[in-house]
Each structure stands twice: as C-alpha cells, then as structure tokens.
Amino acid sequence: MKFNDLDNKLRIFETAYDFSVPPNNYMIARIDGRGFTRLTKEVHNFTRPFDIKFRDLMIETVKHLMTCGFSIVYGYTESDEISLLFDINESAFSRKTRKYNSILAGEASAKFSLLLGAIGTFDCRISILPREQDVIDYFRWRHEDAHRNALNAHCYWMLRNQGESPVVASKAIEKKSIQYKNDLLFENGINFNELPSWQKRGIGFYWSTEQKTGWNPKLEREEIAERKVIKVEEELELGQKYTDFLLDRIHQK
C-alpha cells in the first residue's frame, strides 16, 4: 500500500475522538503532580508541611506555562497543582483538548524536572466552563481547597513531630471541625491565622504592563517602552475582594 493510502487510512484513528471546545466557552487547565506524595516525602527531603524551595519550583513552572505558546490570563498554584485560565478567544490547535492536555503536561513535567534536577511528572485535564460565574466559582473552589489542605497539613505534621504515628495523627483530625483544628494548633503554639498567606490561599499569577527606559541606537536617544510581565501574588485577597480580583483578570486585555 502506498504511503498516501496508509496515511489516509490510519490518521483517522488518531483523530476519531478529537474534541474541540466550542467558542465562547472558558477553558481552565488543571495540571497535577503525579506521584508527588512519594516524590516530596521519600525521594526528596522537602520540609513538611510546606517547603520554600518546592514553592519556588512551582512558581517557576507556572511562569513557564504562561509563556509556552498559549494565551493565559490567570495562573494559580497551591500544593502540587496548577490551574490556568485561557483567554476566552484562545484558538490554538483549533481548541482541541487532546493537544492542550498533552502539551501542558509535557511542558510542566519538563520545566519542573529541569529545575529539580530529577524527574517530576504532571497530568492535565481541561474544564470547559460556559459562564463567567463558573470561572469565579472554580478559583474560589481551589482557593478553599488550599485553605483546607493547609490546615490539615499543619495539624498532621505537628502531631507527627510530637511523635505520633501516621495513623494516629490522621485519626486525631479526621472529621474534626475547622475550629477544633485551629484550637489544636493554637494550643501547641501555632496561630494558623499568622502563617504565610501562600500556604493557606495559594499563589496567583497575572500579566501586568510595565514601562522600561531603553536606548534607541537608531535615534540615539532614550525612550520609554512598555512590556508585559508576569506578576506573582503571594497575598491573595479573600471573599468579595478575591472575586473582584478574578473579574479583573477575566476582563483584562
């Protein structure tokens, strides 16, 4: 069989299940670390429950993903996960989810591994959200997830550092209220409200325009130029202020 005949026959099997996101729908990619519990606890001795070096690896990975060829208007990271909001008019690869998932998982894995100096891999999934409010709710959801995870992690590792076994430490906070966990930490010298915001609420990323003075050799004079830079926000707002912040990102041009 000739090449063209084979190509026409077999390429259809690659594309038969392609799905393209319809226009005027928001897309959010969630990129999760694969096997990161073992990676951060057994393979690499990161500080628990939160490690500044690991945080910085995730920050640089998000910044890379925001500049790897897609139009991203907002990035967010907490723990070992990353969420990326695409411009609603993003049209790369005809909005095929297969391409977005594979490229973003690959880019995240490659960047993180290079920074770590060892293999760290991610998977990716695309959420398709029809309304602006759904986008707000999505990031509020991840925001609250960060808070819940941080509170549990601080309680768990406080008990572990006091000599409790993994099973006992887990059982001690299982199904307990937020107030109970806050009181538990406070009784042991930890005020959860005073812990760094990035641990409790995650980190946001957005584009901002800055002015920079540079030399124009053709005109032999200094000129002011504008450039877009990624801002990293480690002190995310709460409640309605966070909603307003997200709306600014959604509507940013």
Backbone as numpy.savetxt, mean C-alpha at the origin, in Angstrom:
# Nx Ny Nz CAx CAy CAz Cx Cy Cz
2.29 -27.25 -39.32 1.44 -26.05 -39.32 2.32 -24.81 -39.32
1.99 -23.81 -40.11 2.77 -22.60 -40.21 2.63 -21.76 -38.92
3.66 -20.90 -38.72 3.67 -20.09 -37.50 2.40 -19.26 -37.35
1.98 -18.59 -38.42 0.80 -17.73 -38.33 -0.45 -18.52 -37.95
-0.53 -19.73 -38.47 -1.67 -20.57 -38.13 -1.64 -20.97 -36.65
-0.44 -21.35 -36.18 -0.28 -21.68 -34.76 -0.58 -20.48 -33.87
-0.10 -19.32 -34.31 -0.30 -18.10 -33.53 -1.78 -17.78 -33.41
-2.48 -17.86 -34.50 -3.92 -17.56 -34.48 -4.69 -18.59 -33.67
-4.26 -19.82 -33.72 -4.96 -20.88 -33.01 -4.75 -20.81 -31.49
-3.48 -20.58 -31.07 -3.14 -20.72 -29.66 -3.23 -19.42 -28.86
-3.07 -18.27 -29.52 -3.13 -17.02 -28.78 -4.49 -16.81 -28.14
-5.53 -17.37 -28.75 -6.86 -17.21 -28.19 -6.98 -17.82 -26.81
-6.17 -18.86 -26.53 -6.21 -19.48 -25.21 -5.61 -18.57 -24.14
-4.71 -17.66 -24.56 -4.14 -16.70 -23.62 -5.13 -15.61 -23.26
-5.98 -15.27 -24.19 -6.84 -14.09 -24.03 -8.31 -14.42 -23.83
-8.67 -15.69 -23.85 -10.09 -16.07 -23.80 -10.79 -15.56 -22.55
-10.04 -15.46 -21.45 -10.65 -15.04 -20.19 -10.23 -13.64 -19.77
-9.71 -12.86 -20.69 -9.35 -11.48 -20.38 -10.58 -10.70 -19.96
-10.39 -9.85 -18.95 -11.46 -8.96 -18.52 -10.93 -7.54 -18.49
-11.62 -6.63 -19.13 -11.25 -5.22 -19.13 -12.24 -4.44 -18.28
-11.73 -3.61 -17.40 -12.59 -2.82 -16.52 -13.34 -1.78 -17.35
-14.65 -1.73 -17.25 -15.42 -0.74 -18.02 -15.01 0.68 -17.67
-15.17 1.61 -18.59 -14.82 3.01 -18.30 -15.70 3.58 -17.20
-15.21 4.67 -16.59 -15.93 5.38 -15.54 -16.12 4.57 -14.27
-15.29 3.54 -14.11 -15.21 2.80 -12.85 -13.83 3.03 -12.25
-13.81 3.20 -10.93 -12.53 3.35 -10.25 -11.85 1.99 -10.10
-10.54 1.99 -10.16 -9.76 0.77 -9.95 -8.79 1.00 -8.79
-8.75 0.04 -7.89 -7.78 0.04 -6.80 -7.06 -1.30 -6.81
-5.74 -1.24 -6.83 -4.94 -2.46 -6.74 -4.51 -2.66 -5.29
-4.71 -3.86 -4.78 -4.17 -4.19 -3.45 -3.07 -5.22 -3.64
-1.88 -4.85 -3.22 -0.69 -5.69 -3.37 -0.28 -6.16 -1.99
-0.30 -7.48 -1.76 -0.02 -8.06 -0.45 1.27 -8.87 -0.46
2.02 -8.76 0.63 3.20 -9.60 0.78 2.82 -11.07 0.89
3.55 -11.92 0.21 3.27 -13.37 0.21 4.24 -14.06 1.17
3.69 -14.69 2.19 4.53 -15.37 3.18 5.35 -14.41 4.01
4.86 -13.20 4.24 5.65 -12.21 4.96 5.72 -12.47 6.45
4.80 -13.25 6.99 4.90 -13.59 8.41 6.20 -14.35 8.67
6.47 -15.33 7.84 7.72 -16.08 7.97 8.92 -15.21 7.61
8.77 -14.40 6.55 9.87 -13.55 6.09 10.33 -12.60 7.19
9.37 -11.98 7.89 9.73 -10.96 8.87 10.03 -11.51 10.25
9.60 -12.73 10.53 9.81 -13.29 11.87 10.92 -14.33 11.92
11.07 -15.09 10.84 12.02 -16.20 10.87 13.24 -15.96 9.99
13.01 -15.52 8.75 14.12 -15.34 7.81 14.92 -14.10 8.13
14.22 -12.99 8.45 14.89 -11.74 8.79 14.42 -11.29 10.17
15.34 -10.85 10.96 15.04 -10.53 12.35 14.60 -9.07 12.49
13.40 -8.77 11.95 12.88 -7.42 12.09 12.35 -7.22 13.52
12.44 -5.99 13.99 11.92 -5.65 15.31 10.40 -5.82 15.31
9.86 -6.37 16.37 8.43 -6.58 16.47 7.85 -5.75 17.62
6.63 -5.19 17.43 5.70 -5.45 16.33 5.94 -4.57 15.09
6.71 -3.50 15.21 6.93 -2.63 14.05 8.41 -2.32 13.93
8.88 -2.30 12.68 10.29 -2.10 12.40 10.45 -0.94 11.42
11.27 0.03 11.77 11.45 1.21 10.91 12.08 0.84 9.58
13.01 -0.10 9.58 13.64 -0.50 8.32 12.60 -1.12 7.38
11.75 -1.99 7.93 10.71 -2.60 7.11 9.75 -1.54 6.59
9.38 -0.60 7.46 8.52 0.50 7.02 9.12 1.23 5.83
10.42 1.51 5.91 11.08 2.26 4.84 11.16 1.45 3.55
11.30 0.12 3.66 11.27 -0.73 2.47 9.91 -0.63 1.78
8.85 -0.62 2.57 7.50 -0.52 2.00 7.28 0.86 1.38
7.79 1.90 2.02 7.65 3.25 1.48 8.29 3.34 0.10
9.52 2.86 -0.01 10.22 2.93 -1.30 9.54 2.06 -2.37
8.94 0.95 -1.94 8.23 0.09 -2.89 6.99 0.80 -3.43
6.25 1.48 -2.56 5.07 2.23 -3.01 5.49 3.33 -3.98
6.53 4.06 -3.65 6.98 5.15 -4.52 7.38 4.61 -5.90
7.99 3.43 -5.92 8.34 2.81 -7.20 7.09 2.47 -8.00
6.10 1.89 -7.34 4.87 1.49 -8.04 4.13 2.70 -8.60
4.25 3.84 -7.95 3.58 5.05 -8.42 4.28 5.68 -9.62
5.46 5.15 -9.95 6.22 5.72 -11.07 6.62 4.67 -12.10
5.91 3.53 -12.11 6.32 2.44 -13.00 5.47 2.34 -14.26
4.76 3.42 -14.59 4.06 3.42 -15.87 2.56 3.58 -15.81
1.97 3.55 -14.61 0.54 3.74 -14.46 0.25 5.12 -13.87
-0.96 5.60 -14.07 -1.37 6.88 -13.50 -2.04 6.62 -12.15
-1.26 6.78 -11.09 -1.73 6.53 -9.73 -1.95 7.86 -9.03
-3.13 8.07 -8.45 -3.41 9.34 -7.79 -3.25 9.25 -6.27
-3.28 8.03 -5.72 -3.09 7.89 -4.27 -2.55 6.51 -3.97
-1.58 6.46 -3.07 -1.03 5.20 -2.60 -1.17 5.12 -1.09
-1.24 3.91 -0.58 -1.40 3.72 0.86 -0.73 2.41 1.25
-0.06 2.42 2.39 0.53 1.17 2.87 0.34 1.04 4.37
0.07 -0.16 4.79 0.05 -0.53 6.21 0.50 -1.98 6.29
1.31 -2.26 7.31 1.84 -3.61 7.47 2.56 -4.04 6.18
2.17 -5.20 5.61 2.85 -5.68 4.40 1.95 -5.55 3.18
1.02 -4.60 3.21 0.13 -4.43 2.07 0.20 -3.02 1.52
-0.13 -2.90 0.23 -0.12 -1.63 -0.49 -1.43 -1.51 -1.26
-2.03 -0.33 -1.23 -3.22 -0.06 -2.05 -2.92 1.12 -2.96
-3.31 1.00 -4.23 -3.06 2.04 -5.22 -4.36 2.41 -5.92
-4.70 3.69 -5.91 -5.88 4.19 -6.61 -5.44 4.76 -7.95
-5.98 4.20 -9.03 -5.67 4.68 -10.37 -6.53 5.91 -10.70
-5.98 6.77 -11.54 -6.79 7.82 -12.15 -7.97 7.14 -12.85
-9.16 7.71 -12.69 -10.35 7.06 -13.26 -10.26 6.93 -14.78
-9.43 7.75 -15.40 -9.28 7.70 -16.86 -8.08 6.84 -17.31
-7.46 6.13 -16.38 -6.34 5.25 -16.75 -6.79 4.27 -17.82
-5.99 4.17 -18.89 -6.39 3.30 -20.00 -5.28 2.34 -20.43
-4.19 2.28 -19.66 -3.08 1.40 -20.04 -3.55 -0.04 -20.20
-3.02 -0.72 -21.23 -3.32 -2.13 -21.49 -4.83 -2.38 -21.62
-5.53 -1.37 -22.13 -6.98 -1.48 -22.33 -7.72 -1.86 -21.05
-7.11 -1.50 -19.90 -7.70 -1.75 -18.58 -7.90 -3.24 -18.29
-7.03 -4.07 -18.87 -7.12 -5.51 -18.63 -6.56 -5.85 -17.25
-7.37 -6.45 -16.41 -6.95 -6.75 -15.04 -5.78 -7.73 -15.01
-5.73 -8.63 -15.97 -4.61 -9.60 -16.02 -3.27 -8.87 -16.09
-3.19 -7.82 -16.90 -1.94 -7.08 -17.05 -1.61 -6.30 -15.79
-2.60 -5.67 -15.20 -2.36 -4.88 -14.00 -1.88 -5.77 -12.85
-2.56 -6.90 -12.67 -2.18 -7.80 -11.58 -0.76 -8.32 -11.75
-0.42 -8.77 -12.94 0.89 -9.37 -13.15 2.01 -8.33 -13.08
1.79 -7.18 -13.68 2.84 -6.15 -13.70 3.09 -5.60 -12.30
2.03 -5.27 -11.58 2.21 -4.67 -10.26 2.80 -5.66 -9.25
2.36 -6.91 -9.31 2.96 -7.92 -8.42 4.43 -8.10 -8.73
4.77 -8.11 -10.03 6.17 -8.27 -10.42 7.02 -7.08 -10.03
6.51 -5.87 -10.28 7.26 -4.66 -9.94 7.48 -4.55 -8.43
6.44 -4.83 -7.65 6.57 -4.76 -6.20 7.57 -5.79 -5.68
7.49 -7.00 -6.20 8.41 -8.06 -5.77 9.85 -7.72 -6.11
10.05 -7.21 -7.32 11.41 -6.88 -7.76 12.00 -5.76 -6.94
11.25 -4.68 -6.74 11.76 -3.53 -5.99 12.05 -3.89 -4.55
11.09 -4.55 -3.90 11.27 -4.92 -2.50 12.46 -5.86 -2.33
12.61 -6.83 -3.22 13.71 -7.79 -3.13 15.06 -7.10 -3.29
15.14 -6.17 -4.23 16.40 -5.43 -4.42 16.75 -4.64 -3.18
15.76 -4.02 -2.57 16.01 -3.22 -1.36 16.40 -4.10 -0.18
15.72 -5.24 -0.05 15.97 -6.15 1.07 17.27 -6.92 0.90
17.63 -7.18 -0.36 18.80 -8.02 -0.61 18.47 -9.49 -0.52
17.19 -9.82 -0.58 16.71 -11.20 -0.54 15.34 -11.22 -1.19
14.83 -12.43 -1.44 13.55 -12.54 -2.15 12.37 -12.21 -1.24
11.53 -11.32 -1.71 10.25 -11.01 -1.07 9.22 -10.85 -2.17
8.14 -11.60 -2.12 7.18 -11.59 -3.24 5.81 -11.08 -2.80
5.10 -10.55 -3.79 3.76 -9.99 -3.56 2.77 -10.59 -4.55
1.50 -10.61 -4.14 0.43 -10.88 -5.09 -0.39 -9.61 -5.26
-1.31 -9.61 -6.21 -2.07 -8.41 -6.50 -3.49 -8.78 -6.93
-4.44 -7.94 -6.55 -5.82 -8.09 -7.00 -6.38 -6.69 -7.28
-7.33 -6.61 -8.17 -7.93 -5.33 -8.54 -9.37 -5.27 -8.03
-9.68 -4.20 -7.30 -11.07 -3.91 -6.92 -11.65 -2.93 -7.93
-12.85 -3.19 -8.39 -13.54 -2.32 -9.35 -14.69 -1.65 -8.61
-14.59 -0.34 -8.46 -15.54 0.39 -7.63 -16.31 1.40 -8.48
-17.63 1.30 -8.50 -18.41 2.15 -9.40 -18.62 3.58 -8.92
-18.49 3.82 -7.60 -18.82 5.13 -7.06 -17.67 5.74 -6.28
-17.64 7.04 -6.24 -16.64 7.75 -5.44 -16.72 7.35 -3.98
-17.93 7.19 -3.46 -18.10 6.81 -2.06 -17.49 5.44 -1.77
-17.53 4.54 -2.76 -16.91 3.23 -2.58 -15.40 3.36 -2.40
-14.79 4.31 -3.10 -13.36 4.55 -2.95 -13.05 5.06 -1.54
-13.86 6.01 -1.07 -13.69 6.52 0.29 -13.81 5.38 1.30
-14.85 4.57 1.13 -15.08 3.46 2.06 -13.93 2.46 2.03
-13.37 2.22 0.84 -12.26 1.28 0.73 -11.09 1.74 1.60
-10.68 2.99 1.44 -9.51 3.46 2.19 -9.81 3.67 3.67
-11.06 3.98 4.01 -11.44 4.02 5.43 -11.35 2.61 6.03
-11.73 1.63 5.24 -11.64 0.21 5.66 -10.21 -0.18 5.96
-9.27 0.15 5.03 -7.87 -0.20 5.25 -7.28 0.60 6.41
-7.76 1.84 6.55 -7.34 2.70 7.66 -7.67 2.05 9.00
-8.93 1.57 9.10 -9.36 0.93 10.34 -8.68 -0.41 10.55
-8.39 -1.12 9.46 -7.67 -2.38 9.56 -6.29 -2.15 10.16
-5.63 -1.06 9.75 -4.31 -0.74 10.28 -4.39 -0.51 11.79
-5.43 0.21 12.22 -5.60 0.49 13.66 -5.82 -0.80 14.44
-6.69 -1.66 13.93 -6.97 -2.94 14.60 -5.73 -3.81 14.69
-5.00 -3.91 13.57 -3.80 -4.73 13.55 -2.73 -4.20 14.50
-2.59 -2.88 14.55 -1.57 -2.28 15.41 -1.88 -2.54 16.89
-3.14 -2.39 17.26 -3.52 -2.62 18.65 -3.30 -4.07 19.04
-3.71 -5.00 18.19 -3.50 -6.42 18.47 -2.02 -6.77 18.54
-1.24 -6.21 17.60 0.19 -6.53 17.55 0.92 -6.04 18.79
0.60 -4.83 19.24 1.27 -4.31 20.43 0.90 -5.11 21.67
-0.36 -5.50 21.78 -0.78 -6.33 22.92 -0.08 -7.69 22.88
-0.10 -8.31 21.72 0.47 -9.66 21.56 1.96 -9.65 21.90
2.72 -8.72 21.32 4.16 -8.73 21.53 4.57 -8.23 22.91
3.72 -7.42 23.52 3.99 -7.05 24.91 3.92 -8.29 25.80
2.88 -9.11 25.57 2.74 -10.34 26.35 3.85 -11.34 26.04
4.21 -11.45 24.77 5.31 -12.36 24.40 6.61 -11.93 25.07
6.87 -10.63 25.09 8.10 -10.12 25.71 8.09 -10.31 27.23
6.90 -10.53 27.78 6.81 -10.83 29.21 6.95 -12.32 29.50
7.16 -13.10 28.43 7.41 -14.52 28.60 6.25 -15.43 28.26
5.13 -14.87 27.82 3.99 -15.71 27.47 4.24 -16.43 26.14
3.66 -17.61 26.01 3.77 -18.38 24.77 2.88 -17.77 23.70
3.12 -18.12 22.42 2.25 -17.61 21.36 0.77 -17.92 21.59
0.47 -19.13 22.07 -0.92 -19.53 22.28 -1.55 -18.71 23.41
-0.84 -18.58 24.51 -1.37 -17.83 25.66 -1.56 -16.36 25.31
-0.58 -15.78 24.60 -0.67 -14.36 24.22 -1.86 -14.12 23.30
-2.07 -15.04 22.36 -3.21 -14.90 21.44 -4.54 -15.03 22.17
-4.63 -16.02 23.06 -5.86 -16.24 23.80 -6.19 -15.07 24.73
-5.16 -14.40 25.23 -5.35 -13.32 26.19 -6.09 -12.13 25.58
-5.97 -11.94 24.28 -6.62 -10.78 23.63 -7.74 -11.20 22.67
-7.92 -12.50 22.52 -8.95 -12.98 21.60 -10.33 -12.53 22.04
-11.08 -11.91 21.12 -12.46 -11.45 21.34 -12.57 -10.39 22.43
-11.46 -9.77 22.79 -11.50 -8.70 23.78 -11.80 -7.36 23.11
-12.38 -6.44 23.85 -12.77 -5.14 23.31 -11.56 -4.24 23.10
-11.78 -3.20 22.30 -10.72 -2.21 22.07 -10.32 -1.57 23.40
-11.30 -1.25 24.22 -11.00 -0.62 25.51 -10.15 -1.54 26.39
-10.48 -2.82 26.39 -9.71 -3.78 27.19 -8.25 -3.80 26.74
-8.03 -3.82 25.43 -6.67 -3.87 24.90 -5.90 -2.59 25.20
-6.57 -1.45 25.08 -5.93 -0.19 25.43 -5.55 -0.16 26.90
-6.44 -0.64 27.75 -6.16 -0.66 29.19 -5.03 -1.62 29.52
-5.00 -2.76 28.82 -3.94 -3.74 29.03 -2.57 -3.12 28.73
-2.49 -2.41 27.62 -1.23 -1.76 27.27 -0.88 -0.67 28.28
-1.87 0.14 28.67 -1.61 1.26 29.58 -1.13 0.76 30.93
-1.72 -0.34 31.39 -1.31 -0.91 32.68 0.13 -1.42 32.64
0.63 -1.64 31.44 2.01 -2.11 31.30 2.93 -1.04 30.71
2.52 0.22 30.89 3.39 1.33 30.53 3.36 1.78 29.08
2.36 1.33 28.29 2.28 1.72 26.88 0.98 2.48 26.64
1.09 3.75 26.26 -0.09 4.54 25.90 -0.26 4.44 24.39
-1.25 3.67 23.98 -1.44 3.42 22.55 -1.65 4.71 21.77
-2.32 5.67 22.37 -2.60 6.94 21.69 -1.33 7.72 21.37
-0.26 7.45 22.09 0.99 8.19 21.89 1.96 7.47 20.97
1.60 6.31 20.47 2.47 5.60 19.54 2.47 6.31 18.19
3.52 6.12 17.37 3.59 6.80 16.07 2.36 6.54 15.21
1.88 7.60 14.56 0.67 7.49 13.74 0.82 6.47 12.63
2.02 6.36 12.03 2.19 5.44 10.89 1.94 3.99 11.31
2.18 3.68 12.58 1.91 2.32 13.05 0.41 2.07 13.15
-0.34 3.08 13.55 -1.77 2.92 13.84 -2.67 3.20 12.65
-2.21 4.04 11.71 -3.08 4.49 10.63 -2.50 4.28 9.24
-1.30 3.76 9.15 -0.69 3.57 7.84 -0.10 4.85 7.29
0.34 4.79 6.04 1.05 5.90 5.40 0.42 6.17 4.04
0.20 7.44 3.73 -0.39 7.84 2.46 0.64 8.46 1.53
0.37 8.36 0.23 1.27 8.89 -0.81 0.44 9.62 -1.85
0.88 10.80 -2.21 0.15 11.54 -3.24 1.11 12.47 -3.98
0.63 12.96 -5.12 1.45 13.83 -5.96 1.25 15.29 -5.56
2.36 16.02 -5.58 2.31 17.45 -5.31 3.22 18.17 -6.30
2.91 19.42 -6.58 3.73 20.21 -7.50 4.66 21.13 -6.71
5.94 21.06 -7.04 6.93 21.91 -6.39 7.63 22.78 -7.43
8.08 23.93 -6.97 8.85 24.82 -7.82 10.34 24.65 -7.53
11.11 24.59 -8.59 12.55 24.41 -8.45 13.28 25.39 -9.37
14.28 26.05 -8.79 15.06 26.99 -9.58 16.20 26.27 -10.28
16.31 26.48 -11.58 17.36 25.83 -12.36 17.96 26.79 -13.37
19.09 26.42 -13.92 19.80 27.26 -14.88 19.44 26.86 -16.30
19.00 27.83 -17.09 18.70 27.62 -18.50 19.94 28.01 -19.31
20.70 27.02 -19.80 21.95 27.35 -20.50 21.71 28.05 -21.83
20.57 27.80 -22.44 20.28 28.43 -23.73 20.05 29.92 -23.58
19.30 30.29 -22.54 19.01 31.70 -22.29 19.97 32.33 -21.30
20.84 31.47 -20.71 21.84 31.92 -19.75 21.20 32.70 -18.60
20.24 32.05 -17.97 19.60 32.70 -16.83 18.91 31.62 -15.97
18.65 32.01 -14.73 17.93 31.11 -13.85 16.44 31.20 -14.15
15.78 30.04 -14.09 14.34 30.01 -14.30 13.70 29.09 -13.27
12.45 29.37 -12.99 11.70 28.54 -12.05 10.85 27.55 -12.84
11.04 26.28 -12.53 10.28 25.22 -13.21 9.46 24.46 -12.19
8.35 23.91 -12.64 7.51 23.10 -11.78 7.72 21.62 -12.07
7.68 20.84 -11.03 7.80 19.39 -11.20 6.90 18.69 -10.20
6.46 17.52 -10.57 5.60 16.73 -9.69 6.46 15.80 -8.85
6.18 15.77 -7.56 6.92 14.91 -6.63 5.93 14.13 -5.78
6.37 13.00 -5.26 5.54 12.19 -4.39 5.71 12.66 -2.95
4.60 13.00 -2.32 4.60 13.36 -0.91 4.25 12.12 -0.08
4.98 11.93 0.98 4.74 10.80 1.89 4.15 11.35 3.17
2.93 10.91 3.52 2.23 11.42 4.69 2.15 10.35 5.77
2.93 10.55 6.84 2.97 9.59 7.94 2.03 9.99 9.08
1.37 11.12 8.94 0.44 11.59 9.97 -0.94 11.77 9.34
-1.56 10.69 8.95 -2.86 10.76 8.30 -3.94 11.23 9.29
-4.88 12.01 8.77 -5.97 12.52 9.59 -6.97 11.41 9.91
-7.89 11.73 10.79 -8.94 10.79 11.18 -10.30 11.31 10.75
-11.28 10.41 10.70 -12.66 10.79 10.48 -12.90 11.57 9.21
-13.69 12.66 9.35 -14.07 13.46 8.19 -12.86 14.12 7.54
-11.86 14.45 8.33 -10.66 15.07 7.76 -9.95 14.10 6.81
-9.96 12.81 7.15 -9.36 11.84 6.25 -10.20 11.69 4.98
-11.52 11.73 5.14 -12.40 11.69 3.97 -12.14 12.86 3.04
-12.00 14.06 3.61 -11.71 15.24 2.81 -10.37 15.12 2.11
-9.40 14.56 2.81 -8.07 14.33 2.23 -8.17 13.38 1.03
-8.96 12.32 1.17 -9.13 11.37 0.07 -9.84 12.01 -1.11
-10.84 12.83 -0.84 -11.56 13.51 -1.92 -10.62 14.42 -2.70
-9.71 15.06 -1.99 -8.73 15.90 -2.69 -7.85 15.07 -3.62
-7.50 13.87 -3.19 -6.68 12.99 -4.03 -7.48 12.52 -5.26
-8.74 12.16 -5.05 -9.57 11.67 -6.15 -9.75 12.73 -7.23
-9.91 13.97 -6.79 -10.20 15.05 -7.72 -8.95 15.78 -8.21
-7.80 15.35 -7.71 -6.56 16.01 -8.09 -6.24 15.74 -9.55
-5.83 16.76 -10.26 -5.45 16.63 -11.67 -3.94 16.79 -11.83
